[in-house]
Amino acid sequence: MNIKGLIKTSLIDYPGKIATTIFVGGCNLRCPYCHNGDLVLTPNNLKTYTESEVWEHIEKRKKLLDGICITGGEPTLYDDLPDFIEKIKDHGLLVKLDTNGTNPEMLKKLLDNNSLDYVAMDIKNSREKYSLTTNINVADLVKVDESIKLLIDSNIDYEFRTTVVRELHDEENFHEMGKWINGAKRYYLQQYEESDKQIKKGFSAYDVAELLRFRDIMNEYVGKVNVRGVEDY
């Protein structure tokens, strides 16, 4: 695992849990609003954490931690992810995986092995705007379709989520995304926040009232819908 970031204690990355968050370098998408652009574009310029450092930290704090969140970047690009997660499980901790859903083969392997306790999968936009939103020519969304189905059919906790950007998302997009994940357990809208590390500038956020309007649209399709990134919603 190419570990490029470590938040030793997080109260927000794993819902309802105290976690350590591990960031891996590299991603197969290039979402222009991504706030972890350095992890995506120039991971080799960042400090590398050895697995020994990670295990040493976990040993020190495992009595205080509920679990580990693995994010990025895109963790499913790493062939050694299953072995890494197995070692976390050996420490008696829960595992949350953040993924863009483009590697259903890895996701299925982890689910079949009961390696995951929570998965957060990004739904970047409607099908028609996926390439625009990811800045990659996504001609075939079959893999994303497979990952959506895997999670909906699974018995673990999961969420789908979308970072909402005024220049990329509109009301119709949320109707289309709702139809796409119809019947899902949980969905979060995440308010866009500008970062000095994002891949491209020039984006803006919707106000709370507009986010709540999109939430109401998604409520037509998903069991539980919330807005993340603004208080008390």
SEBAKE-959665 format. One line per field, with one value per residue: residue number from 1; residue in one letter; x, y, z of N, C-alpha, C in turn. Coordinates in Angstrom, 3 decimals, always signed. Layout:
N
seq [NUM ...]
type [A ...]
n_u [X ...]
n_v [Y ...]
n_w [Z ...]
ca_u [X ...]
ca_v [Y ...]
ca_w [Z ...]
c_u [X ...]
c_v [Y ...]
c_w [Z ...]
This chain:
233
seq [1 2 3 4 5 6 7 8 9 10 11 12 13 14 15 16 17 18 19 20 21 22 23 24 25 26 27 28 29 30 31 32 33 34 35 36 37 38 39 40 41 42 43 44 45 46 47 48 49 50 51 52 53 54 55 56 57 58 59 60 61 62 63 64 65 66 67 68 69 70 71 72 73 74 75 76 77 78 79 80 81 82 83 84 85 86 87 88 89 90 91 92 93 94 95 96 97 98 99 100 101 102 103 104 105 106 107 108 109 110 111 112 113 114 115 116 117 118 119 120 121 122 123 124 125 126 127 128 129 130 131 132 133 134 135 136 137 138 139 140 141 142 143 144 145 146 147 148 149 150 151 152 153 154 155 156 157 158 159 160 161 162 163 164 165 166 167 168 169 170 171 172 173 174 175 176 177 178 179 180 181 182 183 184 185 186 187 188 189 190 191 192 193 194 195 196 197 198 199 200 201 202 203 204 205 206 207 208 209 210 211 212 213 214 215 216 217 218 219 220 221 222 223 224 225 226 227 228 229 230 231 232 233]
type [M N I K G L I K T S L I D Y P G K I A T T I F V G G C N L R C P Y C H N G D L V L T P N N L K T Y T E S E V W E H I E K R K K L L D G I C I T G G E P T L Y D D L P D F I E K I K D H G L L V K L D T N G T N P E M L K K L L D N N S L D Y V A M D I K N S R E K Y S L T T N I N V A D L V K V D E S I K L L I D S N I D Y E F R T T V V R E L H D E E N F H E M G K W I N G A K R Y Y L Q Q Y E E S D K Q I K K G F S A Y D V A E L L R F R D I M N E Y V G K V N V R G V E D Y]
n_u [+0.839 +0.553 +0.928 +0.005 -0.933 -2.110 -4.485 -4.581 -6.589 -9.953 -13.210 -15.129 -14.835 -15.652 -18.788 -20.273 -18.209 -14.971 -12.042 -8.992 -7.713 -6.585 -4.773 -4.332 -2.154 -2.743 -5.112 -7.690 -9.405 -10.052 -11.363 -12.198 -12.756 -11.746 -10.552 -8.298 -6.102 -3.299 -2.813 -3.837 -2.543 +0.208 +1.391 +3.896 +5.364 +4.707 +5.010 +5.771 +4.183 +5.223 +4.038 +4.730 +4.826 +2.129 +1.026 +2.287 +1.178 -1.525 -1.370 -0.747 -3.046 -5.301 -7.128 -8.605 -9.703 -12.331 -12.290 -10.778 -10.470 -10.121 -8.996 -8.530 -7.298 -7.660 -8.374 -8.924 -7.320 -5.075 -3.475 -2.702 -4.514 -6.522 -4.903 -3.808 -6.093 -6.845 -4.857 -5.534 -7.972 -7.021 -6.158 -8.442 -10.205 -12.756 -13.459 -13.680 -14.259 -13.539 -14.542 -14.513 -15.936 -15.136 -13.858 -15.202 -14.497 -12.502 -13.976 -16.009 -14.493 -13.587 -16.004 -17.001 -15.172 -15.841 -14.531 -15.069 -16.730 -18.091 -18.934 -18.297 -19.392 -18.738 -21.047 -20.684 -22.098 -24.936 -25.383 -24.993 -23.337 -21.025 -18.420 -17.714 -17.696 -15.762 -13.550 -12.444 -12.692 -15.339 -16.638 -18.039 -20.085 -20.436 -18.917 -19.235 -21.980 -22.023 -20.755 -22.552 -24.772 -23.650 -23.314 -25.943 -27.138 -25.801 -25.103 -23.941 -23.200 -23.538 -23.017 -24.056 -22.741 -22.531 -20.538 -21.604 -21.640 -22.042 -21.541 -21.624 -23.763 -27.312 -30.901 -32.159 -30.101 -30.043 -32.465 -31.892 -29.678 -30.944 -32.733 -30.849 -29.636 -31.795 -33.673 -31.558 -29.900 -28.835 -27.922 -25.815 -25.641 -22.933 -21.657 -19.901 -16.595 -14.106 -10.649 -7.145 -5.719 -7.106 -7.795 -8.602 -9.566 -12.402 -14.970 -18.119 -20.303 -23.622 -26.310 -27.749 -30.560 -30.970 -29.538 -31.145 -33.401 -32.471 -32.003 -34.621 -35.477 -33.874 -34.894 -37.092 -36.197 -34.333 -33.697 -32.730 -31.745 -29.382 -27.852 -24.519 -21.903 -23.056 -24.478 -26.676 -28.345]
n_v [-1.194 +2.187 +4.476 +7.686 +9.547 +10.236 +10.426 +10.496 +10.378 +10.497 +11.854 +12.069 +10.717 +8.056 +7.145 +7.603 +6.424 +6.235 +6.755 +5.919 +7.454 +6.491 +7.488 +6.709 +6.971 +8.007 +7.712 +6.677 +8.445 +11.919 +14.062 +17.394 +19.096 +17.841 +17.686 +16.532 +16.770 +16.561 +13.957 +12.594 +13.542 +14.057 +12.071 +11.037 +13.106 +13.435 +12.663 +9.318 +6.859 +4.124 +0.717 -0.328 +1.923 +2.520 +0.237 +0.436 +2.780 +1.951 -0.096 +1.403 +2.906 +1.319 +0.628 +2.863 +3.275 +2.608 +1.800 +1.663 +3.898 +3.671 +5.516 +7.859 +9.551 +6.276 +3.407 +0.772 +0.261 -1.043 -4.088 -5.368 -4.649 -6.396 -8.025 -6.085 -5.109 -7.420 -7.562 -5.357 -6.226 -8.278 -6.851 -6.370 -4.365 -2.357 -1.860 +0.700 +1.473 +3.804 +4.471 +4.879 +3.143 +1.938 -0.452 -3.168 -5.838 -6.048 -4.979 -6.901 -9.125 -8.335 -8.042 -10.660 -11.924 -11.011 -8.719 -6.066 -3.470 -1.164 +0.758 +3.549 +4.880 +6.858 +8.570 +10.158 +11.755 +12.117 +9.586 +10.719 +12.861 +11.899 +11.647 +14.332 +15.172 +13.627 +14.129 +12.279 +10.134 +8.352 +5.922 +3.621 +2.536 +0.192 -1.077 +0.635 +0.341 -2.353 -2.218 -0.630 -2.371 -4.506 -3.375 -2.599 -5.081 -6.237 -7.158 -5.370 -2.219 +0.726 +3.609 +5.784 +8.664 +12.117 +14.772 +17.967 +20.240 +23.430 +24.126 +21.694 +20.054 +19.677 +19.958 +17.961 +16.111 +14.953 +13.616 +11.665 +10.362 +9.403 +7.518 +5.757 +4.645 +3.583 +2.351 +2.101 +2.021 +4.271 +7.684 +10.473 +13.958 +16.011 +19.066 +21.146 +22.300 +24.677 +24.019 +24.442 +22.478 +21.385 +20.020 +21.698 +25.085 +27.358 +26.589 +26.397 +26.447 +25.234 +26.915 +26.265 +25.935 +25.132 +22.740 +21.263 +21.047 +19.343 +17.172 +16.447 +15.520 +13.207 +11.726 +10.519 +8.200 +6.845 +5.212 +6.625 +9.922 +12.485 +15.716 +16.463 +18.371 +20.758 +22.261 +20.429 +19.131]
n_w [+0.000 -0.859 +1.213 +1.927 +3.638 +6.969 +9.346 +12.652 +14.597 +14.007 +14.045 +12.176 +9.740 +9.723 +10.108 +13.221 +14.604 +16.218 +14.564 +12.793 +9.935 +6.814 +4.018 +0.653 -2.184 -5.600 -8.259 -10.524 -11.648 -12.463 -11.148 -11.345 -9.198 -7.023 -3.720 -2.839 -4.566 -4.646 -3.782 -5.923 -8.295 -7.780 -5.991 -5.373 -4.449 -1.879 +1.636 +2.526 +4.406 +6.232 +6.477 +8.895 +10.543 +10.595 +11.846 +14.307 +15.321 +15.473 +17.368 +19.631 +19.986 +19.773 +21.737 +22.010 +19.560 +17.192 +14.584 +11.252 +8.587 +5.156 +2.543 -0.180 -3.088 -4.673 -3.140 -4.086 -6.219 -5.449 -5.313 -3.005 -1.110 +0.127 +1.833 +3.481 +4.769 +6.119 +8.060 +9.576 +10.579 +12.166 +14.293 +15.592 +14.731 +13.121 +9.592 +7.263 +3.909 +1.401 -1.880 -5.484 -6.975 -9.358 -9.553 -9.357 -9.129 -7.161 -5.026 -4.767 -4.018 -1.490 -0.142 -0.299 +1.315 +3.756 +4.662 +5.015 +6.853 +6.465 +3.643 +1.641 -1.247 -4.048 -6.068 -8.841 -10.652 -12.868 -15.405 -17.957 -17.496 -16.412 -17.499 -17.854 -15.207 -13.978 -15.459 -17.100 -19.875 -19.573 -21.002 -20.628 -18.158 -16.854 -14.857 -12.666 -12.379 -11.569 -9.071 -7.641 -7.549 -6.120 -3.570 -2.848 -2.750 -0.671 +2.796 +4.471 +6.155 +4.266 +2.168 -0.440 -2.082 -3.031 -4.007 -4.206 -6.768 -8.026 -10.716 -12.004 -11.295 -11.480 -10.977 -12.561 -12.835 -10.294 -10.179 -12.106 -10.929 -8.662 -9.755 -10.681 -8.386 -7.140 -4.411 -2.697 +0.517 +1.888 +1.398 +0.858 +0.388 -0.244 +0.610 -1.562 -0.983 -1.375 -1.952 -1.411 -2.550 -4.614 -7.906 -10.005 -10.224 -9.861 -9.197 -7.391 -4.495 -3.776 -2.043 +1.241 +1.106 -1.536 -1.588 +0.137 -1.412 -3.424 -1.787 -1.143 -3.596 -3.902 -1.814 -2.859 -3.913 -2.314 +0.836 +3.207 +3.362 +3.646 +4.227 +4.121 +5.516 +6.059 +8.934 +11.087 +9.257]
ca_u [+0.000 +1.293 +0.228 +0.499 -1.534 -2.583 -5.139 -4.497 -7.892 -11.007 -14.570 -16.060 -14.626 -16.374 -19.986 -20.554 -17.053 -13.664 -11.237 -7.793 -7.953 -5.394 -4.907 -3.413 -1.895 -3.125 -6.534 -7.939 -10.264 -9.431 -12.446 -11.507 -13.028 -11.191 -9.781 -7.054 -5.408 -1.918 -2.846 -4.204 -1.630 +1.627 +1.573 +5.314 +5.937 +4.240 +5.637 +5.253 +4.125 +5.410 +3.033 +5.194 +4.375 +0.685 +0.753 +2.760 +0.140 -2.720 -1.101 -0.781 -4.354 -6.412 -8.143 -9.401 -10.260 -13.327 -11.996 -9.866 -11.037 -9.131 -9.496 -7.464 -6.929 -8.585 -7.742 -9.119 -6.293 -3.954 -3.694 -2.454 -5.536 -7.108 -3.955 -3.701 -7.311 -6.795 -4.010 -6.331 -8.935 -6.286 -6.051 -9.768 -10.818 -13.654 -12.860 -14.514 -13.586 -14.044 -14.216 -15.284 -16.766 -14.700 -13.201 -16.130 -13.853 -11.891 -15.048 -16.662 -13.569 -13.590 -17.315 -17.088 -14.297 -16.310 -13.424 -15.514 -17.843 -18.812 -18.401 -18.818 -19.102 -19.109 -21.807 -20.149 -23.120 -25.762 -24.606 -24.666 -22.324 -19.947 -17.115 -17.468 -17.474 -14.542 -12.474 -11.947 -13.707 -15.964 -17.569 -18.789 -20.283 -20.820 -18.232 -19.920 -23.250 -21.774 -20.455 -23.822 -25.573 -22.988 -23.585 -27.374 -27.471 -24.981 -25.662 -23.123 -23.544 -22.930 -23.653 -23.656 -22.586 -22.174 -20.105 -22.486 -20.934 -23.022 -21.235 -21.684 -24.985 -28.579 -32.038 -32.376 -29.054 -30.400 -33.499 -31.236 -28.901 -31.900 -33.186 -29.696 -29.406 -33.127 -33.724 -30.373 -30.150 -28.413 -27.274 -25.452 -25.158 -21.820 -21.480 -18.576 -15.770 -12.879 -9.415 -5.950 -5.122 -7.977 -7.182 -8.928 -10.361 -13.510 -16.229 -18.797 -21.247 -25.020 -26.670 -28.409 -31.921 -30.895 -29.145 -32.317 -34.273 -31.913 -32.255 -36.016 -35.549 -33.285 -35.773 -38.060 -35.575 -33.407 -34.281 -32.330 -30.963 -28.977 -26.881 -23.298 -21.112 -23.751 -24.891 -28.048 -29.158]
ca_v [+0.000 +3.436 +5.294 +9.044 +10.427 +9.530 +11.179 +9.511 +10.259 +11.214 +11.634 +12.363 +9.919 +6.789 +7.571 +7.038 +5.699 +6.882 +6.031 +6.423 +7.518 +6.241 +7.976 +6.126 +7.813 +7.531 +7.535 +6.512 +9.539 +13.235 +14.995 +18.680 +19.730 +16.981 +18.466 +15.808 +16.739 +16.104 +12.495 +12.082 +13.937 +14.045 +11.353 +10.769 +14.268 +13.440 +11.729 +7.956 +6.203 +2.681 -0.058 -0.478 +3.106 +2.386 -0.777 +0.960 +3.707 +1.199 -0.785 +2.381 +3.540 +0.444 +0.611 +4.074 +3.294 +1.638 +1.271 +2.315 +4.323 +3.652 +6.421 +8.223 +8.423 +5.157 +2.244 -0.517 +0.079 -1.765 -5.534 -5.848 -4.133 -7.439 -8.418 -4.956 -5.102 -8.587 -7.207 -4.460 -7.081 -9.017 -5.949 -6.275 -3.094 -2.284 -1.270 +1.448 +1.713 +4.816 +4.038 +5.456 +2.093 +1.525 -1.762 -4.082 -7.127 -5.928 -4.794 -8.196 -9.972 -7.883 -8.373 -12.122 -12.326 -10.331 -7.854 -4.681 -3.199 +0.004 +1.243 +4.803 +4.914 +8.091 +8.658 +11.458 +12.545 +11.273 +8.872 +11.585 +13.849 +11.259 +11.993 +15.735 +15.332 +12.926 +14.578 +11.081 +9.636 +7.140 +5.514 +2.453 +2.606 -1.135 -1.370 +1.398 -0.370 -3.582 -1.858 -0.211 -3.564 -5.261 -2.765 -2.675 -6.479 -6.722 -7.068 -4.479 -0.805 +1.431 +4.833 +6.455 +10.077 +12.993 +16.131 +18.760 +21.393 +24.218 +24.117 +20.335 +19.337 +20.403 +19.184 +16.769 +15.141 +14.227 +12.645 +10.557 +9.602 +8.694 +6.327 +4.870 +3.919 +3.370 +1.266 +2.098 +2.214 +5.562 +8.579 +11.773 +15.067 +16.676 +20.415 +21.450 +23.301 +24.915 +23.636 +24.878 +21.308 +20.789 +19.881 +22.848 +26.110 +27.893 +25.953 +27.034 +25.601 +25.630 +27.280 +25.190 +25.729 +24.366 +21.378 +20.593 +20.723 +18.130 +16.092 +16.014 +14.713 +11.892 +11.018 +9.754 +6.976 +6.236 +5.069 +7.697 +10.932 +13.612 +16.648 +16.492 +19.560 +21.891 +21.816 +20.091 +18.615]
ca_w [+0.000 -0.948 +2.198 +1.771 +4.627 +8.151 +10.412 +13.727 +15.254 +13.288 +14.521 +11.084 +8.528 +9.856 +10.836 +14.528 +15.132 +16.338 +13.569 +12.131 +8.496 +6.006 +2.645 -0.316 -3.340 -6.919 -8.576 -11.952 -12.089 -12.346 -10.842 -11.258 -7.907 -5.973 -2.755 -2.567 -5.847 -4.512 -3.719 -7.250 -9.363 -7.418 -4.718 -5.093 -3.785 -0.497 +2.557 +2.550 +5.710 +6.125 +7.188 +10.275 +11.262 +10.782 +12.872 +15.585 +15.769 +15.840 +18.635 +20.710 +20.162 +19.406 +22.792 +21.839 +18.208 +16.762 +13.259 +10.313 +7.306 +4.072 +1.526 -1.104 -3.917 -4.842 -2.514 -4.768 -7.247 -4.856 -5.220 -1.652 -0.199 +0.987 +2.880 +4.396 +5.589 +7.001 +9.199 +10.418 +11.271 +13.196 +15.441 +16.196 +14.373 +11.979 +8.395 +6.317 +2.636 +0.475 -3.242 -6.587 -7.558 -10.692 -9.480 -8.672 -8.860 -5.836 -4.053 -4.554 -3.259 -0.104 +0.430 -0.162 +2.415 +4.971 +5.068 +5.169 +7.756 +5.938 +2.368 +1.106 -2.681 -4.734 -7.318 -9.239 -11.333 -13.726 -16.432 -19.081 -17.119 -15.658 -18.080 -17.543 -13.774 -13.581 -16.351 -17.772 -20.800 -19.046 -22.051 -20.190 -16.714 -16.380 -13.600 -11.628 -12.193 -10.804 -7.688 -7.036 -7.271 -5.057 -2.277 -2.546 -2.447 +0.436 +4.144 +5.302 +6.121 +3.137 +1.724 -1.670 -1.762 -4.138 -3.711 -5.065 -7.320 -8.785 -12.150 -12.540 -10.920 -11.461 -10.472 -13.380 -12.513 -9.078 -10.571 -12.798 -9.952 -7.822 -10.491 -10.822 -7.133 -6.563 -3.444 -1.827 +1.955 +2.442 +0.438 +1.395 -0.417 +0.425 +0.097 -2.104 -0.312 -2.133 -1.282 -2.135 -3.181 -5.621 -9.219 -10.832 -9.548 -10.631 -8.835 -6.270 -3.767 -3.651 -0.681 +1.979 +0.605 -2.783 -1.227 +0.709 -2.535 -4.019 -0.824 -1.285 -4.818 -3.634 -0.884 -3.638 -4.420 -1.352 +2.157 +4.106 +2.657 +4.480 +3.684 +4.918 +5.212 +6.657 +10.261 +11.475 +8.152]
c_u [+0.879 +0.597 +0.842 -0.124 -2.096 -3.185 -5.288 -5.822 -8.899 -12.363 -15.594 -15.946 -15.373 -17.601 -20.194 -19.399 -15.853 -12.688 -9.904 -8.056 -6.631 -5.669 -3.877 -3.276 -2.372 -4.614 -6.674 -8.915 -9.537 -10.499 -11.845 -11.682 -12.435 -10.302 -8.506 -6.214 -3.972 -1.838 -3.086 -3.092 -0.157 +1.881 +3.033 +6.007 +5.576 +5.016 +4.982 +5.312 +4.305 +4.287 +3.443 +4.769 +2.884 +0.381 +1.199 +1.724 -1.105 -2.531 -1.208 -2.198 -5.540 -7.486 -9.061 -10.141 -11.351 -12.929 -11.003 -10.638 -9.918 -9.697 -8.352 -7.680 -8.014 -7.943 -7.854 -8.151 -5.147 -4.282 -3.509 -3.459 -6.160 -6.182 -3.812 -4.906 -7.320 -5.954 -4.740 -7.323 -8.264 -6.079 -7.414 -10.525 -11.755 -12.946 -13.927 -13.683 -14.295 -13.612 -15.043 -16.063 -16.339 -13.993 -14.095 -15.513 -13.209 -12.959 -15.738 -15.777 -13.593 -14.912 -17.448 -16.261 -14.707 -15.242 -13.868 -16.700 -18.688 -18.132 -19.082 -18.401 -19.612 -19.986 -21.527 -21.205 -24.048 -24.884 -24.105 -23.526 -21.153 -18.567 -16.745 -17.045 -16.179 -13.326 -11.743 -13.052 -14.246 -17.044 -18.485 -18.868 -20.704 -20.169 -18.861 -21.272 -23.070 -21.521 -21.708 -24.652 -24.967 -23.337 -25.059 -27.772 -26.725 -25.714 -24.877 -23.679 -22.831 -23.660 -23.185 -23.601 -22.165 -21.708 -20.789 -21.808 -21.890 -22.797 -21.408 -23.011 -26.204 -29.697 -32.244 -31.333 -29.416 -31.546 -32.854 -30.396 -29.814 -32.408 -32.075 -29.477 -30.720 -33.129 -32.529 -30.758 -29.919 -27.665 -27.003 -25.113 -24.072 -21.613 -20.041 -17.894 -14.477 -11.658 -8.228 -5.253 -5.978 -7.361 -7.416 -9.791 -11.578 -14.850 -16.828 -19.837 -22.668 -25.275 -27.509 -29.804 -31.921 -30.472 -30.326 -33.331 -33.783 -32.120 -33.669 -36.213 -35.036 -34.126 -36.834 -37.525 -34.806 -34.020 -33.989 -31.416 -30.646 -28.006 -25.694 -22.487 -21.787 -24.363 -26.384 -28.945 -28.791]
c_v [+1.251 +4.471 +6.686 +10.036 +9.634 +10.541 +10.219 +9.308 +11.124 +10.846 +11.796 +11.418 +8.587 +7.093 +6.825 +6.341 +6.630 +6.088 +6.706 +6.383 +7.429 +6.681 +7.284 +7.058 +7.166 +7.354 +7.413 +7.546 +10.862 +14.305 +16.379 +19.387 +18.941 +17.788 +17.751 +15.682 +16.266 +14.589 +11.880 +12.323 +13.763 +13.300 +11.117 +11.943 +14.328 +12.429 +10.364 +7.416 +4.704 +1.971 -0.250 +0.716 +3.028 +1.401 -0.308 +1.922 +2.950 +0.482 +0.164 +2.836 +2.600 +0.346 +1.827 +4.102 +2.249 +1.002 +2.111 +2.666 +4.360 +4.454 +6.827 +9.566 +7.369 +3.878 +0.946 -0.727 -0.799 -3.246 -6.066 -5.305 -5.225 -7.862 -7.322 -4.918 -6.282 -8.293 -6.252 -5.274 -7.880 -8.176 -5.721 -5.002 -3.229 -1.609 -0.583 +1.725 +2.817 +4.438 +4.789 +4.398 +1.595 +0.174 -2.754 -5.440 -7.114 -5.782 -6.113 -9.122 -9.608 -8.208 -9.868 -12.626 -11.719 -9.396 -6.444 -4.585 -2.019 +0.418 +2.558 +4.892 +6.209 +7.806 +10.057 +12.364 +11.581 +10.617 +9.826 +12.548 +13.231 +11.637 +13.432 +15.895 +14.683 +13.331 +13.409 +10.603 +8.299 +6.710 +4.391 +2.452 +1.266 -1.441 -0.613 +0.765 -1.601 -3.267 -1.396 -1.419 -4.385 -4.687 -2.867 -4.090 -7.025 -6.578 -6.121 -3.052 -0.155 +2.742 +5.157 +7.942 +10.848 +14.328 +17.047 +20.066 +22.150 +24.106 +22.743 +19.621 +20.251 +19.451 +17.894 +15.700 +14.328 +13.260 +11.421 +9.713 +8.810 +7.429 +5.283 +4.030 +3.636 +2.161 +1.190 +2.437 +3.660 +6.377 +9.921 +12.740 +15.755 +18.055 +20.633 +22.514 +23.450 +24.575 +24.122 +23.716 +20.739 +20.903 +21.101 +23.817 +26.481 +27.261 +26.634 +26.094 +26.133 +26.096 +26.160 +24.904 +24.894 +22.931 +20.602 +20.245 +19.461 +16.924 +15.550 +15.174 +13.307 +11.072 +10.198 +8.371 +6.182 +6.247 +6.225 +8.645 +12.077 +14.508 +16.710 +17.737 +20.841 +21.391 +21.492 +19.689 +17.183]
c_w [+0.000 -0.066 +2.224 +2.751 +5.779 +9.127 +11.579 +14.444 +14.513 +13.868 +13.401 +9.890 +8.537 +10.701 +12.152 +15.201 +15.311 +15.484 +13.308 +10.630 +7.748 +4.568 +1.756 -1.512 -4.631 -7.081 -10.084 -12.501 -11.851 -12.089 -10.568 -9.918 -6.743 -5.036 -2.314 -3.834 -5.764 -4.417 -5.092 -8.265 -9.018 -6.105 -4.361 -4.410 -2.300 +0.344 +2.459 +3.973 +5.499 +6.868 +8.646 +11.124 +11.561 +11.898 +14.241 +16.176 +16.248 +17.176 +19.817 +21.021 +19.975 +20.479 +22.706 +20.508 +18.021 +15.436 +12.483 +9.047 +6.276 +2.913 +0.620 -1.735 -4.026 -4.316 -3.302 -5.919 -6.753 -4.680 -3.807 -0.629 +0.672 +2.124 +3.931 +5.337 +6.557 +8.238 +10.142 +11.240 +12.390 +14.452 +16.100 +15.864 +13.174 +10.804 +7.552 +5.075 +1.880 -0.928 -4.262 -7.367 -8.920 -10.711 -8.728 -8.365 -7.472 -4.762 -3.737 -3.720 -1.782 +0.580 +0.667 +1.015 +3.756 +5.551 +5.423 +6.124 +7.276 +4.647 +2.020 -0.359 -3.293 -5.949 -7.842 -9.867 -12.068 -14.788 -17.517 -18.762 -16.367 -16.191 -17.771 -16.086 -13.311 -14.404 -17.008 -18.698 -20.307 -20.026 -21.600 -18.667 -16.120 -15.030 -12.429 -11.331 -11.312 -9.335 -6.959 -6.642 -6.131 -3.681 -1.904 -2.137 -1.231 +1.767 +5.039 +5.254 +4.946 +2.932 +0.318 -1.354 -3.003 -3.592 -4.714 -5.458 -8.245 -10.301 -12.797 -12.285 -10.982 -11.048 -11.256 -13.094 -11.280 -9.314 -11.229 -11.846 -9.027 -8.477 -10.561 -9.566 -6.407 -5.618 -2.524 -0.403 +2.390 +1.394 +1.112 +0.276 +0.384 -0.206 -0.368 -1.264 -1.096 -1.288 -2.094 -2.827 -4.309 -7.011 -10.101 -10.031 -10.402 -10.340 -7.618 -5.687 -3.905 -2.224 -0.059 +1.430 -0.673 -2.518 -0.658 -0.382 -3.249 -3.094 -0.993 -2.540 -4.546 -2.660 -1.608 -4.007 -3.362 +0.041 +3.093 +3.366 +3.614 +3.723 +4.634 +4.525 +5.636 +7.964 +10.309 +10.308 +7.830]
